[in-house]
Amino acid sequence: MTTFVDRVELHVAAGNGGHGCASVHREKFKPLGGPDGGNGGRGGDVILVVDQSVTTLLDYHHSPHRKATNGKPGEGGNRSGKDGQDLVLPVPDGTVVLDRQGNVLADLVGQGTRYVAAEGGRGGLGNAALASARRKAPGFALLGEPGRVDDIVLELKTVADVALVGYPSAGKSSLISVLSAAKPKIADYPFTTLVPNLGVVTAGATVYTIADVPGLIPGASQGRGLGLEFLRHVERCSVLVHVLDTATLESDRDPVTDLDVIEEELAAYGGLGDRPRIAVLNKIDIPDGKDLADMIRPDLQERGYRVFEVSAVSRTGLKELSFALAEIVAAARAAKPVEEATRIVIRPKAVDDAGFTITREDGGLFRVRGEKPERWVRQTDFNNDEAVGYLADRLNRLGVEEELMKAGARAGDGVAIGPEENAVVFDWEPTAMAGAEMLGRRGEDHRFEAPRPAAQRRRDRQAERDEAQQEFDGFEPF
């Protein structure tokens, strides 16, 4: 049964925004009290948050589909809909978020670090919010926007200061079990360690974490054994410790050759060339192991390695090793630049940025792409003529119609707004021929106009009677 998962594909869906409400206030003796439709609620976001109590991505392996709640629709009486609840997903420290193409979206390190994986849709405006001096009684409301739906990849890279690397059965698990309180599985056969193990070591005033990475073999960087799956867990470490078996029973192996093979795999994986190395000659409690360690120690020192002879069984040399690692870790921490406060980088749009683009495709179709036009289309109820007219007004004010003319569009040409897989297509008619101005001022209702004074109403009625009398006096019978 799977107990450790460090890479999953997660399907996230944010909540949809609630629809706005089209309503007119009504009460006794005041049947037309004006629009009072409320706005729809915002859809919930899907948020990834680092939680150090979480150590694996196992939950998302079993349940990869996660969705936030939708916003509620608005109601009459200027009552706005309730916002959808954000879905907060805890992830381990060191989780990297990637898209399906492998591009890094976020690197989540540090307790409480947050990343919005999918944004909830905006709530639609009610007709009360759409009312203005020109549009006193909108008979429509805007629809809520759909929430973002996306597929992301979560990849865990263990956050540790020291990584123990080496061949299977080199004694890495035994070493971490005596250096820290970690209790990994230990046995006398290869690939006992199937998952990275973490332990905390205290050496004087320095406290650091140490990771036991599953054994590496030739070809690990290309996928042989377990290396490719877990090499990523050494990327964040400050120091690499080569654990070399001086008492191996395999006749075709020796510690120096093992070290060369592991270094080749680390170089093939890439990005680890600047990490300091330490060579640990393990199992010196065995007589043949001690003799072999004494033989190869000078060779390793000539290569520039600091060499430690240890035994996890007799605990020989462990104190010296733990303090040496603490020294290197402390130096690495001191060399890191001090983290600055988060800065917000503002990138204003260019002065000539229209906010949309128009391209002519094969077949003569004109495609409009842009954040605002596409959002307005999603918010429009195409079953309501007034809402469609409102969309035409917005597009006209944005300059879409003018740019279509410049692009060579003529009356009756096809225009698509949005991406190819989800676009609204219509036959274009310029405003000058049959557009917004020809339809008059939308949303006006003379019943909402201020009443005329009684004297003015009497004069208007008298003028109507005089006009009718003049027409009657001029009538001649056959």
Steps between C-alpha positions, in 0.01 A plus 500: 500500500630845406607700806712771340420698186718787381346574158133527408285656230226708657181611327382824661178688432417833658141594583275675250379850572132542583267666249378853558128555561263708286227624732273805545404627843128470566287603794152632564428833329848478340486231232814617316755588765806457283744212440615317812671183371807399702840385376609136484762366739859430401602138441745342741873475421713185516803589715811294576648570845823358644431301817805346667285232662439359151786289367356329191263560210318173566157662551511654153614171349176339617276804441644704211181695419444804723234770456412814694139604561301730274379846587129547568281704263382845596142564615248779495505769766867579423612173663832380365575129473738332743858450384618144440732351760867475410643148486831492689723203418794434736822389330843402637780749533703494179213436258552624146194581288529443125267515204449201272784620273745493791526878552548599865207704631603524866762366741338471841759512778430615855208453736187683386618575145192528279428466130164546329484204263159595355312828537127506558271669251366849557142542602267663247367850564131540579283751318527738796875528443446545126256788541622847407363838402460376143395146588247545777327161479727225365293195424800267521790401723846363429579131532764371738833401347604134506789416732837400360549130433856375464726196526816552704784276613621499860857384548655466843867586551601421855625796702807367680847633581692175447438220249643151542567345159651170404444149372220285641596334832788744555367570850320831445191397695709368788697825506195726515347280769796560736558865409134593558179363643380378158409132483528389137468140389836320517572161344782309332367516144514774232233769462380468858433874494215574262427856610718790624536509878554821694670538836590796722855519639622726781873574510588765754297812421417390146189305415471365148303241303646202324339301218559135415445470124419154352804326359643606165635267234658554155240653268297652784480837322339323202244316710671181617417389851345766722749777430308705247195507728694632799801692368284812519508467879869595513458824305439721803771349724801706607744207513517153342637210702633203306438194717751238379475135596846371598370150573305425184462135407490570127833418339460748214455801728728717711437833679694716254319356198167542680578867562590556134178336382286711736679818394430418135130460575489827696674679214256349248206616710650851512488799733702346784856585401536784751406298810781410742569128536604279790610139471391267779666159515237287674510157671854529642389280789565210264876417488516485120304828486750676724794379293339612174416841650863555598608411145271733308496794741812668348358467149176672600685777682710565191173555310406771748247311712479528875495139609338354811520138612184399686303201619127518559519183709780601741423873452863572427575841347137621508566799727775635277280450192196674649702806608675522163161496325373765742797722411432472127126557542558807717739645242250434221223670693720802572590530131138521393382856437263648754145464376350833408142601553268401220501761226211565268614559145260719304515466124267759347356435158639685203320821409409354162365173641136477394429206728407269212625370169325428171631243254359386169497123457465275201149520363461869583408459868613784727601383848501739798720403798541695820425479871214750500311391186519134600388573856209713379385221269503253789288740706234554233162326497444456126133416559443863602504752213572789734801316647630437146458868422692588817783274382500678162526836677796382710686359201436820306637718781808278524571565134440150363272626223747762384783247488283256307444768237874565484562127459274497195185349649177566312137459589411131516854375565543240774651620829603266785577617852707260706720194439420254226364232734265735686412804290187701427455542124264750336451689176631851543282802431665842548337735749446764233265258320320305771681533829470659837413855396225379266335311783480806720594536866460155653359458847288814500147480633284816495303365793801577719522862386405774747126589480402829331336774707117507495488836316729365229285187463186722460670712234613187313146355508353829378751515216402150395127596501565816296696300244219247470240778460700663222511173312122458544423858383701444184308186413266534192224246437476328158 
